[in-house]
Structures are given as structure tokens and as C-alpha cells.
Amino acid sequence: MAQTKALSDFYGNRKLTIDQRLTGERNSIEYLQDRGVLSSVERMRLNTSATVNLDAEAVRLISDLLDISPKVLAELGNNAQRTLEVVAAVEKLALIDKKQTIVFCPSKQNASDMALVLRERGCAARAVTGETPPSDRRESIEDFKNGSVRVLTNFGVLTTGFDAPKTEAVVVARPTTSVVLYSQMVGRGLRGKSVGGTPSCTVVDVVDNIVNLPNVPQAFTYFDEHFGEAK
């Protein structure tokens, strides 16, 4: 927090934007995509068969914390049919489209389960979570970077401090109402070609039927204006 405040103070607590004389009619994201700083984005939407009915406590937590509770995330992670639906989408990205793919999962167990199912189906996959020993985590990330691992599933890590510029697909299977968290997840695949990344990135938003969700915007819709609506 102290470092964040120091950075904010350095810029006079002002939000920095790109001079419109440079961007013209384009928004900042389009301008950076045109320059190859950011990847162009192909968005897809995977509507799952999962349904979660939020109780009063879960609704209160979303209203107070502006995000979905660990209990609800665990329920989604324990849904075997949902896991298989996500696995099928990841298989296409990794095995057919040959894309280096990161999957953000709703729970630690789900990240491990998904990586196991993918390996059993012939896809080189590893899981990393907050409980993964640091040496194993570094090895898995390095193997992902060099391409010997095609898919990294994870929970609670890789949103920040993670650099794999050749990431070509991001699957957001961890629902969130936090625009900040969502942008951190999607951002793992948005480094453009001119800065050592890729010209394009596929972003898959996994959408579940969450009943009684409070009147808060779904985080992924925040970027419709910039990246276009998902197919």
C-alpha cells in the first residue's frame, strides 16, 4: 500500500491518459493495439450448464466485498460437468489451435483437477496455486514459457508478477465482479508483438447462471466497449 500511495503521489493523484492528439478517434486501447504494444483480442463466451443459487449471506458478501465469495467459487469448482465443459474449450485452444493457454480457476482443487483431466486427455498441463512449492511453481512457469507445457491452470496466483509474453489465450473460469481482478487476469495475455508478446490473444469468458446476483455489473462487460462483445 505504501508503494502504491507513493506512486500515486508522484503523479499528483491524477489518472494518466494518452494525449488525444496522438490517438485521434481511437481510444487508448485501440491506439496501443495499433502500435503493437497490446495484442488484438478475440473474445469468446462459454455459457456453462452450472447454476448457483446465492443465499442471503452470499449476496451480502458480494454487495460488501464487491466480489464472489470463496464458498460460491468452491461450489462452481466442484461442479464436474462445468469442469468438463471448460476442459473441452481449453483442449480446443491448446491442442487444435496450438495456443499457449492460461486458465484462471474458481478454486485450488479445481485448478488441480482440471490440469489432471487435461493431462489424461493428452494435453501437457500443470496446476499452480498458492500452495504450490516455490521451486515447483518456477519450474511449471518456465516449462510453460518454453512451450513444453501447453496449459497452466491456476488459482490465486499469476494475476500479478507473472511474465509469460507468449501467452496466446486466457480462459477466465473464475467469475468475478471486480474489474481490477478481471483486468489483471486478462492482462496476462495482452502483451503485444512490438514488446515481445503476440499479435493476438483469445480471451474466453466462462459464464455461469448465478441466481440472485446483486445489481452489480459483470466485470467482463466493462471491456465490451474496448474489445468488442464476446461471441
URSUL-V356722 format. One record per residue. RES is the residue in one small letter. SS is DSSP state (2 for helix, 1 for strand, 0 for the rest). PHI is phi in whole degrees, -180 to 180 (NA if undefined). OMEGA is omega as a letter, one per 30 degrees, with the letter a starting at -180 (NA if undefined). Layout:
BEGIN
<<RES,SS,PHI,OMEGA> <RES,SS,PHI,OMEGA>>
END
This chain:
BEGIN
<<m,0,NA,a> <a,2,-63,l> <q,2,-68,l> <t,2,-63,l> <k,2,-65,l> <a,2,-63,l> <l,2,-66,l> <s,2,-63,l> <d,2,-63,a> <f,2,-59,a> <y,0,-98,l> <g,0,65,l> <n,0,58,l> <r,0,-112,l> <k,0,-79,a> <l,0,-91,l> <t,0,-132,l> <i,0,-82,a> <d,0,-55,a> <q,2,-64,l> <r,2,-66,l> <l,2,-88,a> <t,2,-80,a> <g,0,64,a> <e,0,-84,a> <r,0,-86,l> <n,0,-79,a> <s,2,-61,a> <i,2,-66,l> <e,2,-62,l> <y,2,-61,a> <l,2,-70,l> <q,2,-67,l> <d,2,-60,a> <r,0,-86,l> <g,0,80,l> <v,0,-75,l> <l,1,-112,l> <s,0,-71,l> <s,1,-72,a> <v,1,-120,l> <e,1,-105,a> <r,1,-102,l> <m,1,-133,l> <r,1,-126,l> <l,1,-109,l> <n,1,-88,a> <t,1,-89,l> <s,1,-88,a> <a,1,-74,l> <t,1,-128,l> <v,1,-125,l> <n,1,-97,a> <l,0,-78,l> <d,0,-85,a> <a,2,-61,a> <e,2,-67,l> <a,2,-65,l> <v,2,-64,l> <r,2,-62,a> <l,2,-64,l> <i,2,-65,l> <s,2,-66,a> <d,2,-81,a> <l,2,-96,a> <l,0,58,l> <d,0,-158,a> <i,0,-85,a> <s,0,-71,l> <p,2,-57,l> <k,2,-62,l> <v,2,-68,l> <l,2,-61,l> <a,2,-64,l> <e,2,-61,l> <l,2,-66,l> <g,2,-65,a> <n,0,-84,a> <n,0,-81,a> <a,2,-63,a> <q,2,-65,l> <r,2,-60,l> <t,2,-58,a> <l,2,-67,l> <e,2,-66,l> <v,2,-68,l> <v,2,-56,a> <a,2,-61,l> <a,2,-67,l> <v,2,-67,l> <e,2,-57,l> <k,2,-62,a> <l,2,-62,a> <a,2,-83,a> <l,2,-95,a> <i,2,-91,a> <d,0,-85,l> <k,0,60,a> <k,0,-104,l> <q,0,-70,a> <t,1,-124,l> <i,1,-109,l> <v,1,-118,l> <f,1,-95,a> <c,0,-100,a> <p,0,-81,l> <s,0,-158,l> <k,2,-62,a> <q,2,-63,a> <n,2,-65,l> <a,2,-61,l> <s,2,-67,a> <d,2,-62,a> <m,2,-66,l> <a,2,-63,l> <l,2,-64,l> <v,2,-62,l> <l,2,-62,l> <r,2,-64,l> <e,2,-64,l> <r,0,-98,l> <g,0,90,l> <c,0,-111,l> <a,0,-68,a> <a,1,-140,l> <r,1,-135,l> <a,1,-112,l> <v,1,-130,l> <t,1,-137,l> <g,0,-65,l> <e,0,-94,l> <t,0,-70,l> <p,0,-54,a> <p,2,-52,a> <s,2,-66,l> <d,2,-68,l> <r,2,-64,l> <r,2,-61,a> <e,2,-64,a> <s,2,-63,l> <i,2,-66,l> <e,2,-65,l> <d,2,-67,l> <f,2,-68,a> <k,2,-64,a> <n,0,-88,l> <g,0,91,l> <s,0,-74,l> <v,0,-112,a> <r,0,-89,a> <v,1,-131,l> <l,1,-113,l> <t,1,-97,a> <n,1,-157,l> <f,1,-143,l> <g,0,79,l> <v,0,-138,l> <l,0,73,l> <t,0,-78,l> <t,0,-138,l> <g,0,67,a> <f,0,-124,a> <d,0,-128,l> <a,0,-137,a> <p,0,-63,a> <k,0,-91,l> <t,0,-62,a> <e,0,-114,l> <a,1,-151,l> <v,1,-129,l> <v,1,-110,a> <v,1,-96,l> <a,0,-99,l> <r,0,-107,a> <p,0,-64,l> <t,0,-153,l> <t,0,-103,a> <s,0,-91,l> <v,2,-63,l> <v,2,-63,a> <l,2,-63,l> <y,2,-61,a> <s,2,-66,l> <q,2,-66,l> <m,2,-66,a> <v,2,-63,a> <g,2,-62,l> <r,0,-63,a> <g,0,-115,a> <l,0,-103,l> <r,1,-71,a> <g,0,-82,a> <k,2,-65,a> <s,2,-71,l> <v,2,-120,l> <g,0,88,a> <g,0,-101,a> <t,0,-121,a> <p,0,-69,a> <s,1,-147,l> <c,1,-143,l> <t,1,-94,l> <v,1,-115,l> <v,1,-109,l> <d,1,-93,l> <v,1,-88,a> <v,1,-116,l> <d,1,-110,l> <n,1,-88,a> <i,1,-103,a> <v,1,-83,a> <n,0,75,l> <l,0,-62,l> <p,0,-60,a> <n,0,-78,l> <v,0,-124,a> <p,0,-70,l> <q,0,-70,a> <a,2,-59,a> <f,2,-68,a> <t,2,-74,l> <y,2,-61,a> <f,2,-98,l> <d,2,-56,a> <e,2,-63,a> <h,2,-94,a> <f,2,-107,a> <g,0,86,a> <e,0,-70,a> <a,0,-70,l> <k,0,-81,NA>>
END
